[in-house]
Amino acid sequence: MTTDLAAMKEKVRNYIVQTSHADADKVKNESLIFKEGFFDSMGFIMLITFLEEEFGIKTVDSDLIEENFESINAITEFIQRKASA
């Protein structure tokens, strides 16, 4: 599992850019990926699957709150919490 924060953010960012077909320059670490329209509910499910497979974490229903997934920064913080639990 990747523990380097910058590398983790880059992997998540690359995934978002590739799957949403967004302009890479528009996807920032603080971009609100759902509010800005990069992902919808189906994209969210695919994102969860990617995170579980890529980072070896398990997501439970109580994790599925907006604060955990609203931006790349929030996602990487979530990954770190789950990985250290």
DSSP file (Angstrom, degrees, kcal/mol; ACC not computed):
  #  RESIDUE AA STRUCTURE BP1 BP2  ACC     N-H-->O    O-->H-N    N-H-->O    O-->H-N    TCO  KAPPA ALPHA  PHI   PSI    X-CA   Y-CA   Z-CA
    1    1 A M              0   0    0      0, 0.0     2,-0.4     0, 0.0    54,-0.1   0.000 360.0 360.0 360.0 142.7    0.0    0.0    0.0
    2    2 A T        +     0   0    0     52,-0.3    52,-0.0     1,-0.2     0, 0.0  -0.615 360.0 171.8 -76.3 125.2    1.2    3.5   -0.8
    3    3 A T        +     0   0    0     -2,-0.4     2,-0.5     5,-0.0    -1,-0.2   0.589  48.0 102.4-107.3 -15.3    1.9    5.4    2.4
    4    4 A D     >  -     0   0    0      1,-0.2     4,-2.4     2,-0.1     5,-0.2  -0.587  65.3-148.6 -71.6 118.9    3.5    8.5    0.7
    5    5 A L  H  > S+     0   0    0     -2,-0.5     4,-2.7     1,-0.2     5,-0.2   0.880  93.5  50.4 -59.5 -43.8    0.8   11.2    0.8
    6    6 A A  H  > S+     0   0    0      1,-0.2     4,-2.1     2,-0.2    -1,-0.2   0.909 112.7  46.7 -63.2 -41.9    1.8   12.9   -2.4
    7    7 A A  H  > S+     0   0    0      2,-0.2     4,-2.2     1,-0.2    -1,-0.2   0.883 111.8  51.8 -66.6 -38.1    1.9    9.6   -4.3
    8    8 A M  H  X S+     0   0    0     -4,-2.4     4,-2.2     2,-0.2    -2,-0.2   0.930 110.2  48.0 -63.8 -45.8   -1.5    8.7   -2.9
    9    9 A K  H  X S+     0   0    0     -4,-2.7     4,-2.8     1,-0.2    -2,-0.2   0.891 110.8  52.3 -62.2 -39.3   -3.0   12.0   -3.9
   10   10 A E  H  X S+     0   0    0     -4,-2.1     4,-2.8     2,-0.2    -1,-0.2   0.900 108.6  49.7 -65.4 -40.7   -1.6   11.6   -7.4
   11   11 A K  H  X S+     0   0    0     -4,-2.2     4,-2.1     2,-0.2    -2,-0.2   0.931 114.2  44.9 -62.5 -45.3   -3.1    8.1   -7.8
   12   12 A V  H  X S+     0   0    0     -4,-2.2     4,-2.4     2,-0.2    -2,-0.2   0.924 114.4  49.1 -65.0 -44.4   -6.5    9.3   -6.7
   13   13 A R  H  X S+     0   0    0     -4,-2.8     4,-2.7     1,-0.2     5,-0.2   0.924 110.7  50.0 -60.9 -46.3   -6.3   12.4   -8.9
   14   14 A N  H  X S+     0   0    0     -4,-2.8     4,-2.7     1,-0.2    -1,-0.2   0.898 110.1  51.3 -60.1 -41.1   -5.2   10.3  -11.9
   15   15 A Y  H  X S+     0   0    0     -4,-2.1     4,-2.6    -5,-0.2     5,-0.3   0.935 111.2  47.4 -61.5 -46.1   -8.1    8.0  -11.4
   16   16 A I  H  X S+     0   0    0     -4,-2.4     4,-2.2     1,-0.2     6,-0.4   0.924 113.9  47.0 -62.4 -45.0  -10.6   10.9  -11.2
   17   17 A V  H  X>S+     0   0    0     -4,-2.7     4,-1.3     1,-0.2     5,-0.6   0.928 115.1  46.1 -62.7 -45.9   -9.2   12.5  -14.3
   18   18 A Q  H  <5S+     0   0    0     -4,-2.7    -2,-0.2    -5,-0.2    -1,-0.2   0.903 118.6  39.3 -66.6 -42.3   -9.2    9.2  -16.3
   19   19 A T  H  <5S+     0   0    0     -4,-2.6    -1,-0.2    -5,-0.2    -2,-0.2   0.794 121.9  40.7 -82.5 -27.0  -12.7    8.1  -15.3
   20   20 A S  H  <5S-     0   0    0     -4,-2.2    -1,-0.2    -5,-0.3    -2,-0.2   0.592  95.7-136.0 -94.3 -10.7  -14.4   11.4  -15.5
   21   21 A H  T  <5 +     0   0    0     -4,-1.3    -3,-0.2    -5,-0.2    -4,-0.1   0.803  49.6 158.8  58.0  30.4  -12.6   12.6  -18.7
   22   22 A A      < -     0   0    0     -5,-0.6     2,-0.4    -6,-0.4    -1,-0.2  -0.420  55.0 -90.7 -79.9 158.1  -12.1   15.9  -16.9
   23   23 A D    >>  -     0   0    0      1,-0.2     3,-2.2    -2,-0.1     4,-0.7  -0.584  35.9-137.0 -66.2 121.7   -9.5   18.4  -17.9
   24   24 A A  G >4 S+     0   0    0     -2,-0.4     3,-0.7     1,-0.3    -1,-0.2   0.798 101.5  60.7 -55.8 -31.6   -6.5   17.5  -15.7
   25   25 A D  G 34 S+     0   0    0      1,-0.2    -1,-0.3     3,-0.0    -2,-0.1   0.716 101.5  54.4 -69.5 -19.5   -5.9   21.1  -15.0
   26   26 A K  G <4 S+     0   0    0     -3,-2.2     2,-1.0     1,-0.1    -1,-0.2   0.638  88.2  84.3 -89.8 -14.9   -9.3   21.5  -13.4
   27   27 A V    <<  +     0   0    0     -3,-0.7     2,-0.2    -4,-0.7    -1,-0.1  -0.776  60.5 171.1 -94.9 102.2   -9.0   18.6  -10.9
   28   28 A K    >   -     0   0    0     -2,-1.0     3,-1.1     1,-0.1    44,-0.5  -0.616  48.6-105.9-104.3 165.5   -7.2   20.1   -7.9
   29   29 A N  T 3  S+     0   0    0      1,-0.3    44,-2.5    -2,-0.2    43,-0.4   0.800 123.7  41.9 -61.2 -28.2   -6.6   18.4   -4.5
   30   30 A E  T 3  S+     0   0    0     42,-0.2    -1,-0.3    41,-0.2     2,-0.0   0.406  84.8 126.1-100.7   2.0   -9.3   20.7   -3.0
   31   31 A S    <   -     0   0    0     -3,-1.1     2,-1.3     1,-0.1    41,-0.4  -0.359  66.6-125.3 -60.7 136.3  -11.8   20.4   -5.9
   32   32 A L     >  -     0   0    0      1,-0.2     4,-2.8    39,-0.1     6,-0.3  -0.717  27.1-163.8 -84.5  96.1  -15.2   19.3   -4.8
   33   33 A I  T  4>S+     0   0    0     37,-1.5     6,-1.7    -2,-1.3     5,-1.5   0.729  81.3  35.8 -64.4 -26.9  -15.5   16.3   -7.1
   34   34 A F  T >45S+     0   0    0     36,-0.4     3,-1.2     4,-0.2    -1,-0.2   0.880 118.6  47.8 -89.9 -44.9  -19.2   15.8   -6.8
   35   35 A K  T 345S+     0   0    0      1,-0.3    -2,-0.2    35,-0.2    -1,-0.1   0.821 112.8  50.5 -65.5 -30.5  -20.4   19.4   -6.5
   36   36 A E  T 3<5S-     0   0    0     -4,-2.8    -1,-0.3     3,-0.0    -2,-0.1   0.443 118.2-114.0 -88.8   0.5  -18.2   20.4   -9.5
   37   37 A G  T < 5S+     0   0    0     -3,-1.2    -3,-0.2     2,-0.2    -4,-0.1   0.617  79.2 124.8  85.2  13.8  -19.7   17.5  -11.5
   38   38 A F  S   <S+     0   0    0     -5,-1.5     2,-0.3    -6,-0.3    -4,-0.2   0.878  80.4  21.9 -71.1 -35.7  -16.6   15.2  -12.0
   39   39 A F        -     0   0    0     -6,-1.7    -2,-0.2     4,-0.0     2,-0.2  -0.954  62.3-168.2-132.4 150.3  -18.5   12.3  -10.5
   40   40 A D     >  -     0   0    0     -2,-0.3     4,-2.0    -3,-0.1     5,-0.1  -0.454  55.3 -71.8-115.8-164.9  -22.1   11.2  -10.0
   41   41 A S  H  > S+     0   0    0      1,-0.2     4,-1.8     2,-0.2     5,-0.1   0.873 134.1  49.2 -64.0 -36.7  -23.5    8.4   -7.8
   42   42 A M  H  > S+     0   0    0      1,-0.2     4,-2.1     2,-0.2    -1,-0.2   0.912 110.2  51.2 -67.9 -40.5  -22.3    5.7  -10.3
   43   43 A G  H  > S+     0   0    0      1,-0.2     4,-2.3     2,-0.2    -2,-0.2   0.851 106.1  56.9 -61.2 -34.3  -18.9    7.3  -10.3
   44   44 A F  H  X S+     0   0    0     -4,-2.0     4,-2.4     2,-0.2    -1,-0.2   0.920 106.0  48.4 -63.3 -44.7  -18.9    7.2   -6.5
   45   45 A I  H  X S+     0   0    0     -4,-1.8     4,-2.1     1,-0.2    -2,-0.2   0.911 112.8  48.2 -62.9 -42.3  -19.5    3.5   -6.5
   46   46 A M  H  X S+     0   0    0     -4,-2.1     4,-2.4     2,-0.2    -1,-0.2   0.876 109.7  53.5 -65.7 -36.9  -16.6    3.0   -8.9
   47   47 A L  H  X S+     0   0    0     -4,-2.3     4,-2.8     2,-0.2    -2,-0.2   0.923 107.5  50.6 -62.3 -45.3  -14.4    5.3   -6.8
   48   48 A I  H  X S+     0   0    0     -4,-2.4     4,-2.5     1,-0.2     5,-0.2   0.928 110.9  49.0 -58.9 -46.1  -15.1    3.2   -3.7
   49   49 A T  H  X S+     0   0    0     -4,-2.1     4,-2.4     1,-0.2     5,-0.2   0.921 111.5  49.5 -59.9 -45.5  -14.2    0.0   -5.6
   50   50 A F  H  X S+     0   0    0     -4,-2.4     4,-3.3     1,-0.2     5,-0.3   0.936 111.3  48.8 -58.5 -48.2  -11.0    1.6   -6.8
   51   51 A L  H  X S+     0   0    0     -4,-2.8     4,-2.2     1,-0.2     6,-0.6   0.904 112.0  48.6 -61.9 -42.1  -10.0    2.8   -3.4
   52   52 A E  H  X S+     0   0    0     -4,-2.5     4,-1.0    -5,-0.2     5,-0.3   0.919 118.6  39.3 -64.5 -43.2  -10.6   -0.6   -1.8
   53   53 A E  H  < S+     0   0    0     -4,-2.4    -2,-0.2    -5,-0.2    -1,-0.2   0.913 120.6  42.7 -73.6 -43.1   -8.6   -2.4   -4.5
   54   54 A E  H  < S+     0   0    0     -4,-3.3   -52,-0.3    -5,-0.2    -3,-0.2   0.871 127.7  27.1 -73.2 -38.5   -5.8    0.1   -4.9
   55   55 A F  H  < S-     0   0    0     -4,-2.2    -1,-0.2    -5,-0.3    -2,-0.2   0.392 100.0-121.3-111.7   2.4   -5.2    0.9   -1.2
   56   56 A G     <  +     0   0    0     -4,-1.0     2,-0.3    -5,-0.2    -4,-0.2   0.843  63.7 137.6  64.7  35.3   -6.3   -2.3    0.5
   57   57 A I        -     0   0    0     -6,-0.6     2,-0.5    -5,-0.3    -1,-0.2  -0.713  47.9-136.0-108.5 163.4   -9.0   -0.7    2.6
   58   58 A K        -     0   0    0     -2,-0.3     2,-0.5    24,-0.1    -5,-0.0  -0.986  14.9-151.5-120.5 126.5  -12.5   -1.8    3.4
   59   59 A T        -     0   0    0     -2,-0.5     2,-0.2   -11,-0.1    -7,-0.0  -0.827  11.1-165.6 -99.4 131.4  -15.3    0.7    3.3
   60   60 A V    >>  -     0   0    0     -2,-0.5     3,-2.2     1,-0.1     4,-0.6  -0.717  37.7 -98.7-110.7 166.0  -18.4    0.2    5.6
   61   61 A D  G >4 S+     0   0    0      1,-0.3     3,-1.4    -2,-0.2    -1,-0.1   0.843 120.8  59.1 -53.2 -38.9  -21.7    1.9    5.4
   62   62 A S  G 34 S+     0   0    0      1,-0.3    -1,-0.3     2,-0.0     3,-0.0   0.683  99.2  60.1 -68.1 -15.3  -20.9    4.4    8.1
   63   63 A D  G <4 S+     0   0    0     -3,-2.2     2,-2.6     1,-0.2    -1,-0.3   0.680  78.5  95.5 -79.1 -18.9  -17.9    5.6    6.0
   64   64 A L    <<  +     0   0    0     -3,-1.4     2,-0.3    -4,-0.6    -1,-0.2  -0.338  54.4 124.8 -81.5  64.1  -20.2    6.7    3.2
   65   65 A I  S >> S-     0   0    0     -2,-2.6     3,-1.4     1,-0.1     4,-0.6  -0.897  70.4-116.4-120.3 152.6  -20.5   10.3    4.1
   66   66 A E  H >> S+     0   0    0     -2,-0.3     3,-1.5     1,-0.3     4,-1.1   0.848 108.9  65.0 -56.3 -38.7  -19.8   13.3    1.9
   67   67 A E  H 34 S+     0   0    0      1,-0.3    -1,-0.3     2,-0.2     4,-0.2   0.786  99.8  53.1 -58.7 -28.6  -16.9   14.6    4.2
   68   68 A N  H <4 S+     0   0    0     -3,-1.4    10,-0.3    -5,-0.2    -1,-0.3   0.702 123.0  24.9 -78.2 -19.5  -14.9   11.5    3.4
   69   69 A F  H << S+     0   0    0     -3,-1.5    -2,-0.2    -4,-0.6    -1,-0.2   0.258  84.5 105.5-132.0  11.2  -15.1   11.8   -0.4
   70   70 A E  S  < S+     0   0    0     -4,-1.1   -37,-1.5    -3,-0.1   -36,-0.4   0.740  91.3   3.8 -73.7 -21.0  -15.7   15.5   -1.3
   71   71 A S  S  > S-     0   0    0    -39,-0.2     4,-2.6    -4,-0.2     5,-0.2  -0.942  78.0 -99.4-152.1 170.6  -12.2   16.1   -2.5
   72   72 A I  H  > S+     0   0    0    -44,-0.5     4,-2.5   -43,-0.4     5,-0.2   0.904 123.7  53.3 -62.1 -40.6   -8.8   14.5   -3.2
   73   73 A N  H  > S+     0   0    0    -44,-2.5     4,-2.0     1,-0.2    -1,-0.2   0.935 110.9  45.8 -59.1 -46.3   -7.6   15.8    0.2
   74   74 A A  H  > S+     0   0    0    -45,-0.3     4,-2.3     1,-0.2    -2,-0.2   0.894 112.2  51.7 -64.6 -39.9  -10.6   14.3    2.0
   75   75 A I  H  X S+     0   0    0     -4,-2.6     4,-2.5     1,-0.2    -2,-0.2   0.920 110.3  47.1 -64.5 -44.3  -10.2   11.0    0.2
   76   76 A T  H  X S+     0   0    0     -4,-2.5     4,-2.3     2,-0.2    -1,-0.2   0.869 111.1  51.6 -69.4 -34.3   -6.5   10.6    1.1
   77   77 A E  H  X S+     0   0    0     -4,-2.0     4,-2.3    -5,-0.2    -1,-0.2   0.915 110.6  49.8 -63.3 -41.6   -7.2   11.5    4.7
   78   78 A F  H  X S+     0   0    0     -4,-2.3     4,-2.6   -10,-0.3    -2,-0.2   0.923 109.7  50.5 -61.0 -45.9   -9.9    8.9    4.7
   79   79 A I  H  X S+     0   0    0     -4,-2.5     4,-2.8     1,-0.2     5,-0.2   0.921 110.1  50.3 -58.8 -45.1   -7.5    6.3    3.2
   80   80 A Q  H  X S+     0   0    0     -4,-2.3     4,-1.6     1,-0.2    -1,-0.2   0.911 111.2  48.3 -62.2 -42.5   -4.9    7.1    5.9
   81   81 A R  H  X S+     0   0    0     -4,-2.3     4,-0.6     1,-0.2    -2,-0.2   0.925 114.7  45.3 -62.6 -44.2   -7.5    6.7    8.7
   82   82 A K  H >< S+     0   0    0     -4,-2.6     3,-0.7     1,-0.2    -2,-0.2   0.890 111.8  52.0 -68.2 -38.6   -8.7    3.4    7.3
   83   83 A A  H 3< S+     0   0    0     -4,-2.8    -1,-0.2     1,-0.2    -2,-0.2   0.804 112.8  44.9 -68.3 -29.3   -5.2    2.1    6.7
   84   84 A S  H 3<        0   0    0     -4,-1.6    -1,-0.2    -5,-0.2    -2,-0.2   0.495 360.0 360.0 -94.4  -2.8   -4.1    2.9   10.2
   85   85 A A    <<        0   0    0     -3,-0.7    -1,-0.2    -4,-0.6    -2,-0.1   0.474 360.0 360.0 -77.0 360.0   -7.2    1.4   11.9
